[in-house]
Amino acid sequence: MDTQTIPMWACARLARDYLGVSEKTLARWRDSGLLKAGKHWRRKFPTGNSPVLYHLRLCEEAMGEATARSVSLQEKALSTSKPQSPRSWPQRRG
């Protein structure tokens, strides 16, 4: 998508293409609270079955913040965990 023609609010199909995730992932993020109603997404019309519109810039920021939190938590967990010896690794069966 050309950066000069990026709309503020976009339908799920355009949001999917712009953000590089599936429409199902966008729905999961709405359900989980990562994307907040009224801020990151809204309905096109005030009915329950109306299409969803996404604020692309704010969704991109939420994705970045979630990724940064996830990476910092992973790095912290790795730095505080004790290295395991090969004897403590699970044995393959088969």
C-alpha positions as a printed NumPy array, in Angstrom:
array([[  0.   ,   0.   ,   0.   ],
       [  1.389,   3.424,  -0.926],
       [  2.2  ,   5.366,   2.267],
       [  0.605,   8.538,   0.893],
       [ -2.748,   6.828,   0.34 ],
       [ -3.067,   5.015,   3.673],
       [ -6.538,   5.75 ,   5.035],
       [ -7.069,   6.48 ,   8.718],
       [ -9.87 ,   3.875,   9.023],
       [ -9.839,   0.804,   6.798],
       [-11.976,  -2.283,   6.291],
       [-10.734,  -5.65 ,   7.565],
       [ -9.402,  -6.655,   4.14 ],
       [ -7.212,  -3.551,   3.807],
       [ -6.154,  -3.743,   7.463],
       [ -5.192,  -7.38 ,   6.969],
       [ -3.018,  -6.509,   3.963],
       [ -1.47 ,  -3.438,   5.598],
       [ -0.708,  -5.112,   8.952],
       [  0.322,  -8.44 ,   7.437],
       [ -1.997, -10.627,   9.509],
       [ -5.198, -12.529,   8.775],
       [ -8.692, -11.208,   9.399],
       [ -9.111, -14.029,  11.932],
       [ -6.05 , -12.722,  13.827],
       [ -7.537,  -9.222,  13.869],
       [-10.751, -10.685,  15.339],
       [ -8.755, -12.606,  17.984],
       [ -6.897,  -9.418,  18.92 ],
       [-10.24 ,  -7.616,  19.31 ],
       [-11.592, -10.449,  21.477],
       [ -8.443, -10.536,  23.629],
       [ -8.457,  -6.775,  24.195],
       [ -5.201,  -6.058,  22.367],
       [ -7.261,  -3.907,  19.998],
       [ -9.703,  -1.731,  21.934],
       [-13.176,  -0.809,  20.662],
       [-13.496,   2.872,  19.823],
       [ -9.729,   3.348,  19.695],
       [ -8.312,   0.664,  17.393],
       [-11.527,  -0.498,  15.769],
       [-15.184,   0.455,  15.362],
       [-18.253,  -0.681,  13.492],
       [-19.06 ,   0.997,  10.185],
       [-22.689,   1.324,  11.297],
       [-24.112,   1.052,  14.852],
       [-25.374,  -2.495,  14.445],
       [-23.907,  -5.743,  15.738],
       [-23.383,  -7.297,  12.319],
       [-21.899,  -4.216,  10.64 ],
       [-18.416,  -4.519,   9.116],
       [-15.473,  -3.554,  11.32 ],
       [-13.144,  -0.682,  10.47 ],
       [ -9.602,  -0.493,  11.868],
       [ -7.489,   2.579,  12.646],
       [ -4.332,   1.449,  10.874],
       [ -1.773,   3.652,  12.644],
       [ -3.099,   2.862,  16.136],
       [ -3.342,  -0.869,  15.346],
       [  0.255,  -0.816,  14.138],
       [  1.328,   0.911,  17.38 ],
       [ -0.559,  -1.674,  19.484],
       [  1.15 ,  -4.485,  17.576],
       [  4.55 ,  -2.874,  18.172],
       [  3.92 ,  -2.415,  21.892],
       [  2.686,  -6.   ,  22.287],
       [  5.704,  -7.327,  20.416],
       [  8.11 ,  -5.24 ,  22.52 ],
       [  6.507,  -6.497,  25.752],
       [  6.645, -10.072,  24.544],
       [ 10.314,  -9.844,  23.546],
       [ 11.364,  -8.174,  26.803],
       [  9.504, -10.834,  28.823],
       [ 11.164, -13.602,  26.808],
       [ 14.612, -12.054,  27.249],
       [ 14.04 , -11.63 ,  30.987],
       [ 12.926, -15.262,  31.306],
       [ 15.965, -16.466,  29.386],
       [ 18.387, -14.413,  31.473],
       [ 16.944, -15.644,  34.794],
       [ 16.568, -19.323,  33.911],
       [ 19.284, -21.808,  34.728],
       [ 20.884, -23.551,  31.781],
       [ 19.893, -27.195,  31.581],
       [ 22.341, -29.995,  31.087],
       [ 21.68 , -32.401,  28.21 ],
       [ 20.791, -35.11 ,  30.741],
       [ 17.788, -33.074,  31.896],
       [ 16.425, -32.655,  28.356],
       [ 13.368, -34.737,  27.484],
       [ 14.281, -38.034,  25.872],
       [ 12.932, -38.822,  22.406],
       [ 10.865, -41.939,  22.163],
       [ 10.382, -43.937,  19.083]])
